Amino acid sequence: MFCRIVARTVPATICYEDADVVAFDAVPAATKLHVLVIPRRHIPSVADLADTELAGRLVRVASTIAAEAGVKSFRLATNSGAPLQDVFHLHWHVMAGDGMGHPAGIAFSRRAEAS
């Protein structure tokens, strides 16, 4: 699916693109800001990402998207392998909005606040 978005054969709301990276709105969005940042080149998962320059560019684009959306706190997440990953094209979720808790749960978050 993501290769087809890169090729523009399926519709997507693209919010950023350059020679190596494409970012588009996630559908359905899980949070107020939910954008997917992907490499144009097909890479199955972060476990297959050997190009450190591309890795840095993907993260930089994600940070820029969050900044341009006016959010100071955001989550940047990726999954690798089944059952966590259901689209096998490397993608980073850039997410922000009300109702997002700590990904490790409330107990971890409270423990961190106490230290």
Secondary structure, DSSP 8 states (H G I E B T S, - for coil): -HHHHHTTSS---EEEE-SSEEEEE-SS-SSSEEEEEEESS----GGG---HHHHHHHHHHHHHHHHHTT-SS-EEE---STTT-SS-S--EEEEE-TT---TT-HHHHHHHHH-
